[in-house]
Amino acid sequence: MIPPAIICLRGGRVIDPASRVDRIADLWIKGDRILGLDEAGQQPDESIDCTGKIVCPGLIDMHVHLREPGREEDETIATGVASAIAGGVTSVACMPNTEPALDSQSAAEFVIQQARRANLANVLPIGAITKGRQGGELSEMGGLVQGGAVAFTDDGTPVTSSEVMRRAMEYARGLGKAILSHSEDLELTKGGVMHEGAVSVRLGLKGMPSAAEEIMVYREIALAEITGAHVHILHVSTAGSVELIRQGKRKGIRVTGEACPHHVTLTDECLASFDANYKMAPPLRTSADIEALIEGLKDGTLEVLATDHAPHAIEKKTREFDQAPNGIIGLETFLPISVKALIEPGHLDWPTMIGMMTIAPARVLGINRGTLTKGAIADVTVIDPHAEWTIDSAKFRSKSRNCPFNGWKVRSRAEVVIVGGDIKQRSSPLA
């Protein structure tokens, strides 16, 4: 029997927020597990010099659209996980708005099987709350969990019925899983293509008011209070939503929230270009909303950073503006855009930001990942925090190119990516 390989990542700044480690050390991996730090007397099969680099748990993106099955022209599971690895992401949680929806045990098992074939990043299916994501009858929630689903959402659309959402929360609580809420009042956003405000009036475009999100965030928190369920608010975009989540936490309600890099970087002013790469849902908001989101990240109201990676084929995004679909890709820009928005201005430090990309999403999803503690699964990302490069979407591993950050000069890049003890990337393909 061949003994498991031993890898030593030497001399890097090891940051593991889960165990409050932040120091220069050697990280040792044996087989598919973390062996420990500064292990004496070991002889590695491979040694990688990480001097000047950050060694951290593999990044986890808990909000990704992989499109397969049904929309493989936009993305496949294979291209999606290749994109993830290029961005330093070792685990992705994929949303159920596929065709057909991920609303059954067999659907969840299909995703996991396709991910195993791709043999790159871990893929964690998120099950649909309702059958076909139609908002009526609950999905086979127990079967979905047996098939590998780690949480539930109808993301892409809200669950409009409060009674259905209440029952979903009750079932999810019994299963020990979180409900991930796409918070949007569709009556208020119908026909909207951007944030409702002074810019939408100037451009003559129908807007989507902040209240459309905040009304539903309030409902979800109220339902979480009466059910005792864990509700996680996806892609928080408004100052009002941040404050509602903050108040919910103060009351002891099990509510968490996430921010996306684009919502802390770009404003509704970008829509003046009529470039559909800035068109998304929830829409880009105002600079005041950005300030509130950043404050929410700083004070812990929002625990998670996630991309809402939403690939669309070029021919779809180049339609007339009002006909173009919402969404942007984000896996390969997750790290540098977060650094640009949060680290470089001094809003967050590296340990705090890495925690939001590792142990925080792992806790929301209830998965045993996101740490470098001894015996943990050896998912590791080595980051060069000093690498300066220009984003070029033509080099992306994703099948789509709908990136509003194309041409931006950024800093920080994932250089080495290890999944389950196997080296999946040794130098960045984005260089």
C-alpha positions as CSV (number, residue, x, y, z in Angstrom):
1,M,0.0,0.0,0.0
2,I,1.4,3.4,-1.0
3,P,1.7,5.7,2.0
4,P,-0.1,9.1,1.7
5,A,2.0,11.9,0.2
6,I,3.3,14.6,2.5
7,I,3.3,18.2,1.4
8,C,5.0,21.1,3.2
9,L,4.0,24.7,2.5
10,R,7.1,26.5,3.8
11,G,7.5,29.9,5.3
12,G,4.1,31.5,4.5
13,R,1.9,33.7,6.6
14,V,-0.6,31.1,7.8
15,I,-4.0,32.7,8.5
16,D,-6.7,30.4,9.9
17,P,-9.5,32.6,11.4
18,A,-11.3,29.5,12.7
19,S,-8.4,28.8,15.1
20,R,-7.2,32.4,15.4
21,V,-3.9,31.6,13.8
22,D,-1.9,34.3,12.1
23,R,1.8,33.8,12.0
24,I,4.7,32.7,9.8
25,A,4.8,28.9,9.8
26,D,5.2,25.7,7.8
27,L,1.9,24.0,7.0
28,W,2.1,20.3,6.6
29,I,-0.4,18.1,4.7
30,K,-0.6,14.3,4.8
31,G,-2.9,12.7,2.3
32,D,-6.2,14.5,2.3
33,R,-5.8,16.0,5.9
34,I,-4.0,18.8,7.6
35,L,-1.1,17.3,9.5
36,G,-0.3,20.5,11.5
37,L,2.0,23.5,11.7
38,D,5.8,23.3,12.1
39,E,5.8,19.5,12.3
40,A,9.3,18.4,13.4
41,G,10.9,15.2,12.1
42,Q,8.8,15.0,9.0
43,Q,10.2,14.4,5.5
44,P,8.0,15.9,2.8
45,D,7.4,14.4,-0.6
46,E,7.0,17.9,-1.9
47,S,8.0,21.2,-0.5
48,I,6.6,24.5,-1.8
49,D,8.2,27.8,-0.9
50,C,5.5,30.2,0.4
51,T,7.7,33.0,1.6
52,G,5.9,36.3,1.3
53,K,2.6,34.5,0.6
54,I,-0.6,34.0,2.6
55,V,-1.5,30.4,3.3
56,C,-5.2,30.0,4.3
57,P,-8.1,27.6,4.2
58,G,-9.4,27.1,0.7
59,L,-11.9,29.8,-0.1
60,I,-15.6,28.9,0.0
61,D,-18.1,30.7,-2.2
62,M,-21.6,29.8,-1.0
63,H,-23.5,31.6,-3.8
64,V,-22.7,30.3,-7.3
65,H,-24.8,29.6,-10.3
66,L,-23.4,26.7,-12.3
67,R,-26.3,26.5,-14.8
68,E,-26.1,22.8,-15.4
69,P,-28.4,21.1,-16.1
70,G,-30.3,23.1,-18.7
71,R,-28.2,26.1,-19.5
72,E,-24.9,24.7,-20.5
73,E,-24.3,27.4,-23.0
74,D,-23.7,29.8,-20.1
75,E,-21.7,27.5,-17.8
76,T,-21.2,23.8,-16.9
77,I,-20.2,22.3,-13.7
78,A,-16.9,21.5,-15.2
79,T,-16.2,25.0,-16.4
80,G,-17.6,26.5,-13.2
81,V,-15.2,24.5,-10.9
82,A,-12.3,25.4,-13.2
83,S,-13.2,29.0,-12.8
84,A,-13.4,28.5,-9.0
85,I,-9.9,26.9,-8.8
86,A,-8.5,29.8,-10.9
87,G,-9.9,32.2,-8.3
88,G,-8.6,30.2,-5.3
89,V,-12.0,28.9,-4.4
90,T,-12.0,25.2,-3.3
91,S,-15.7,24.8,-2.5
92,V,-18.8,26.3,-4.2
93,A,-22.4,26.0,-3.2
94,C,-24.5,26.0,-6.3
95,M,-28.0,27.5,-6.6
96,P,-31.0,25.5,-7.7
97,N,-32.3,27.7,-10.5
98,T,-31.3,25.2,-13.2
99,E,-33.6,23.6,-15.8
100,P,-35.0,21.5,-14.3
101,A,-34.6,22.9,-10.8
102,L,-32.6,21.1,-8.2
103,D,-35.7,20.0,-6.2
104,S,-35.1,16.3,-5.7
105,Q,-32.6,13.8,-4.3
106,S,-31.6,12.7,-7.8
107,A,-31.0,16.2,-8.9
108,A,-28.6,16.8,-6.0
109,E,-26.9,13.5,-6.7
110,F,-26.4,14.5,-10.4
111,V,-24.6,17.7,-9.4
112,I,-22.3,15.9,-7.1
113,Q,-21.5,13.2,-9.7
114,Q,-20.7,15.8,-12.3
115,A,-18.4,17.6,-9.8
116,R,-16.6,14.3,-9.1
117,R,-16.0,13.8,-12.8
118,A,-14.6,17.3,-13.1
119,N,-12.3,16.5,-10.1
120,L,-11.5,20.1,-9.2
121,A,-13.4,22.1,-6.6
122,N,-15.9,20.7,-4.2
123,V,-19.5,21.3,-5.2
124,L,-22.2,21.6,-2.6
125,P,-25.8,21.5,-4.0
126,I,-28.4,23.9,-2.5
127,G,-31.8,22.4,-2.8
128,A,-34.9,24.3,-4.0
129,I,-37.4,25.3,-1.3
130,T,-40.4,24.6,-3.6
131,K,-41.0,22.2,-6.5
132,G,-39.8,23.7,-9.7
133,R,-39.1,26.9,-7.7
134,Q,-42.7,27.8,-8.4
135,G,-43.4,29.0,-4.9
136,G,-46.2,26.6,-4.1
137,E,-45.6,23.0,-3.0
138,L,-42.5,22.3,-0.9
139,S,-39.8,20.3,-2.5
140,E,-38.6,16.9,-1.3
141,M,-36.5,18.5,1.4
142,G,-35.6,15.4,3.3
143,G,-34.6,13.6,0.1
144,L,-32.5,16.6,-1.0
145,V,-30.5,16.4,2.2
146,Q,-30.0,12.6,1.6
147,G,-28.8,13.5,-1.9
148,G,-26.2,15.9,-0.5
149,A,-28.0,19.3,-0.3
150,V,-26.6,21.5,2.4
151,A,-29.2,24.3,2.5
152,F,-32.4,25.5,0.7
153,T,-33.3,28.4,-1.4
154,D,-35.4,29.4,-4.4
155,D,-32.7,31.9,-5.4
156,G,-33.4,33.8,-8.6
157,T,-36.9,34.4,-7.3
158,P,-38.4,34.8,-3.8
159,V,-40.9,32.6,-2.1
160,T,-43.8,35.0,-2.3
161,S,-46.1,33.1,0.1
162,S,-45.3,33.8,3.7
163,E,-47.2,30.6,4.7
164,V,-45.0,28.4,2.4
165,M,-41.8,30.1,3.7
166,R,-42.9,29.5,7.3
167,R,-43.4,25.8,6.6
168,A,-40.1,25.7,4.7
169,M,-38.3,27.2,7.7
170,E,-39.9,24.7,10.1
171,Y,-38.8,21.8,7.9
172,A,-35.4,23.2,7.4
173,R,-34.9,23.7,11.2
174,G,-35.9,20.0,11.7
175,L,-33.3,19.0,9.1
176,G,-30.6,21.2,10.7
177,K,-30.3,23.3,7.5
178,A,-30.4,27.0,6.8
179,I,-32.9,28.8,4.5
180,L,-31.2,31.1,2.1
181,S,-33.5,34.0,1.1
182,H,-33.6,35.9,-2.1
183,S,-35.4,38.9,-0.6
184,E,-37.4,40.7,-3.3
185,D,-41.0,41.9,-3.5
186,L,-41.7,41.2,-7.2
187,E,-44.7,43.5,-7.3
188,L,-42.3,46.4,-6.6
189,T,-39.5,45.3,-9.0
190,K,-41.7,44.3,-11.9
191,G,-40.2,45.8,-15.1
192,G,-37.3,47.4,-13.2
193,V,-33.8,47.3,-14.7
194,M,-31.8,49.2,-12.1
195,H,-32.0,50.8,-8.6
196,E,-34.8,53.3,-8.2
197,G,-33.4,56.7,-7.5
198,A,-32.0,59.9,-8.9
199,V,-29.9,58.1,-11.5
200,S,-32.8,56.0,-12.8
201,V,-34.9,59.1,-13.2
202,R,-32.1,60.9,-15.1
203,L,-31.6,57.9,-17.4
204,G,-35.4,57.3,-17.9
205,L,-35.1,53.7,-16.8
206,K,-37.6,51.9,-14.5
207,G,-36.2,51.3,-11.1
208,M,-36.3,48.7,-8.4
209,P,-36.7,50.4,-5.0
210,S,-34.7,49.5,-1.9
211,A,-38.0,48.8,-0.1
212,A,-38.6,45.8,-2.4
213,E,-35.6,44.1,-0.7
214,E,-36.2,45.4,2.8
215,I,-39.8,44.4,3.0
216,M,-38.9,40.8,2.3
217,V,-35.8,40.9,4.7
218,Y,-38.2,42.0,7.4
219,R,-40.6,39.1,6.7
220,E,-37.8,36.5,6.7
221,I,-36.5,37.7,10.0
222,A,-40.0,37.7,11.5
223,L,-40.6,34.2,10.3
224,A,-37.2,33.1,11.6
225,E,-38.2,34.5,15.0
226,I,-41.4,32.5,15.2
227,T,-39.9,29.3,13.8
228,G,-36.5,29.3,15.4
229,A,-35.0,28.6,11.9
230,H,-31.7,29.9,10.6
231,V,-32.3,32.3,7.7
232,H,-29.5,33.7,5.7
233,I,-30.1,36.8,3.5
234,L,-28.4,36.4,0.1
235,H,-26.8,39.3,-1.7
236,V,-27.7,42.1,0.7
237,S,-27.6,45.4,-1.2
238,T,-29.3,48.2,0.8
239,A,-28.6,50.1,4.0
240,G,-32.1,49.3,5.3
241,S,-31.5,45.6,4.9
242,V,-28.2,45.8,6.9
243,E,-30.0,47.6,9.7
244,L,-32.8,45.1,9.8
245,I,-30.3,42.2,10.1
246,R,-28.5,44.1,12.8
247,Q,-31.7,44.5,14.8
248,G,-32.6,40.9,14.3
249,K,-29.2,39.8,15.7
250,R,-29.7,42.0,18.7
251,K,-33.0,40.2,19.4
252,G,-31.2,36.9,19.2
253,I,-32.9,35.8,16.0
254,R,-30.9,33.3,13.9
255,V,-30.2,35.6,10.9
256,T,-27.0,35.9,8.9
257,G,-26.2,37.9,5.8
258,E,-23.8,38.2,2.9
259,A,-22.4,40.9,0.8
260,C,-21.0,40.5,-2.8
261,P,-17.9,42.3,-4.1
262,H,-19.8,44.1,-6.8
263,H,-22.2,45.6,-4.3
264,V,-19.4,47.1,-2.2
265,T,-17.6,48.4,-5.3
266,L,-20.0,49.7,-7.9
267,T,-22.9,52.1,-7.8
268,D,-26.0,52.8,-9.9
269,E,-24.0,55.5,-11.7
270,C,-22.4,52.7,-13.7
271,L,-25.7,52.1,-15.5
272,A,-25.2,55.5,-17.3
273,S,-23.1,53.5,-19.8
274,F,-26.1,51.2,-20.6
275,D,-23.6,48.3,-20.4
276,A,-25.6,45.2,-19.4
277,N,-22.6,43.9,-17.5
278,Y,-23.7,46.3,-14.8
279,K,-27.2,45.0,-14.8
280,M,-28.0,42.7,-11.9
281,A,-30.5,41.7,-9.3
282,P,-30.5,43.1,-6.7
283,P,-29.3,46.1,-8.6
284,L,-26.3,48.2,-7.9
285,R,-27.3,50.8,-5.4
286,T,-25.9,54.1,-4.1
287,S,-22.6,55.1,-2.4
288,A,-24.6,55.4,0.9
289,D,-25.6,51.8,0.5
290,I,-22.0,50.8,-0.1
291,E,-21.0,52.6,3.1
292,A,-23.7,50.7,5.0
293,L,-22.7,47.4,3.6
294,I,-19.0,48.0,4.5
295,E,-20.0,49.0,8.0
296,G,-22.1,45.8,8.3
297,L,-19.0,43.8,7.3
298,K,-16.9,45.7,9.8
299,D,-19.2,45.2,12.8
300,G,-20.1,41.6,12.0
301,T,-23.7,42.2,10.9
302,L,-22.8,40.6,7.6
303,E,-20.6,37.6,8.2
304,V,-20.1,36.3,4.6
305,L,-18.6,37.4,1.4
306,A,-19.9,35.6,-1.7
307,T,-19.9,36.2,-5.4
308,D,-23.4,35.5,-6.8
309,H,-21.4,34.2,-9.8
310,A,-24.1,34.4,-12.6
311,P,-22.7,33.5,-16.0
312,H,-24.6,34.4,-19.2
313,A,-23.5,33.7,-22.8
314,I,-22.2,36.7,-24.7
315,E,-25.2,36.7,-27.1
316,K,-27.6,37.1,-24.1
317,K,-25.8,40.0,-22.4
318,T,-25.5,41.9,-25.7
319,R,-29.2,42.0,-26.3
320,E,-31.1,45.3,-25.9
321,F,-30.5,46.6,-22.3
322,D,-34.0,45.9,-21.0
323,Q,-33.9,42.3,-22.5
324,A,-30.5,41.4,-21.2
325,P,-30.5,39.0,-18.2
326,N,-29.3,40.1,-14.8
327,G,-26.0,39.0,-13.3
328,I,-22.2,38.9,-13.6
329,I,-19.5,36.4,-13.2
330,G,-17.3,36.6,-10.1
331,L,-15.3,33.5,-9.2
332,E,-12.1,34.7,-10.8
333,T,-12.4,38.2,-9.5
334,F,-13.6,37.3,-6.0
335,L,-10.3,37.7,-4.2
336,P,-8.8,40.8,-5.9
337,I,-12.0,42.8,-6.0
338,S,-12.6,42.1,-2.3
339,V,-9.0,43.2,-1.6
340,K,-9.5,46.4,-3.6
341,A,-12.8,47.2,-1.9
342,L,-12.1,46.1,1.7
343,I,-8.3,45.5,2.4
344,E,-6.7,48.4,0.5
345,P,-8.9,51.1,2.0
346,G,-8.3,49.7,5.5
347,H,-11.9,48.6,6.1
348,L,-10.9,45.0,6.9
349,D,-7.7,43.2,7.7
350,W,-6.7,39.9,6.1
351,P,-7.8,37.6,8.9
352,T,-11.2,39.1,9.0
353,M,-11.8,39.0,5.3
354,I,-10.5,35.5,4.9
355,G,-12.8,34.4,7.7
356,M,-15.7,35.8,5.7
357,M,-14.6,33.6,2.7
358,T,-13.9,30.4,4.7
359,I,-15.2,29.5,8.2
360,A,-18.2,31.9,8.1
361,P,-19.8,30.3,5.0
362,A,-18.8,26.9,6.3
363,R,-20.8,27.6,9.4
364,V,-23.8,28.9,7.6
365,L,-23.9,25.7,5.4
366,G,-23.0,23.4,8.3
367,I,-20.0,21.8,6.4
368,N,-16.8,20.6,7.9
369,R,-14.5,22.8,5.9
370,G,-12.9,26.3,6.1
371,T,-10.1,25.6,8.7
372,L,-6.5,24.5,8.8
373,T,-6.8,22.8,12.2
374,K,-5.0,19.4,12.7
375,G,-7.1,16.7,11.0
376,A,-9.2,19.0,8.9
377,I,-9.8,18.3,5.2
378,A,-6.7,19.7,3.3
379,D,-8.4,22.4,1.3
380,V,-5.8,25.2,1.1
381,T,-5.3,28.4,-0.9
382,V,-1.9,30.1,-1.2
383,I,-2.3,33.8,-2.0
384,D,0.3,36.2,-3.4
385,P,-1.0,39.4,-1.8
386,H,1.5,41.6,-3.7
387,A,0.8,40.3,-7.2
388,E,-0.3,43.1,-9.5
389,W,-2.2,42.3,-12.6
390,T,-4.9,43.5,-15.0
391,I,-8.2,41.6,-15.1
392,D,-8.7,40.1,-18.6
393,S,-11.9,38.2,-18.9
394,A,-10.7,36.6,-22.1
395,K,-8.3,34.5,-19.9
396,F,-11.1,33.3,-17.6
397,R,-11.9,29.6,-17.2
398,S,-15.6,30.4,-17.0
399,K,-17.6,29.8,-20.1
400,S,-19.0,33.3,-19.9
401,R,-17.5,36.8,-20.0
402,N,-20.0,39.1,-18.4
403,C,-17.5,40.8,-16.1
404,P,-17.8,44.6,-15.3
405,F,-14.3,44.6,-13.9
406,N,-12.5,43.7,-17.2
407,G,-9.5,46.0,-17.5
408,W,-9.2,46.8,-13.8
409,K,-5.7,46.9,-12.3
410,V,-5.8,44.8,-9.1
411,R,-3.6,43.2,-6.5
412,S,-3.6,39.7,-5.0
413,R,-4.0,36.4,-6.8
414,A,-4.4,32.7,-5.8
415,E,-1.1,31.0,-6.8
416,V,-1.4,27.5,-5.3
417,V,-4.8,25.7,-4.8
418,I,-5.1,22.4,-3.0
419,V,-8.3,20.4,-2.7
420,G,-8.4,17.3,-0.5
421,G,-4.6,17.2,-0.4
422,D,-4.3,17.2,-4.2
423,I,-2.6,20.2,-5.9
424,K,-5.1,21.6,-8.5
425,Q,-3.2,24.7,-9.4
426,R,0.5,25.7,-9.0
427,S,0.5,29.1,-10.6
428,S,-2.3,31.4,-11.5
429,P,-3.8,31.1,-15.1
430,L,-4.9,34.7,-14.7
431,A,-1.3,36.1,-14.8
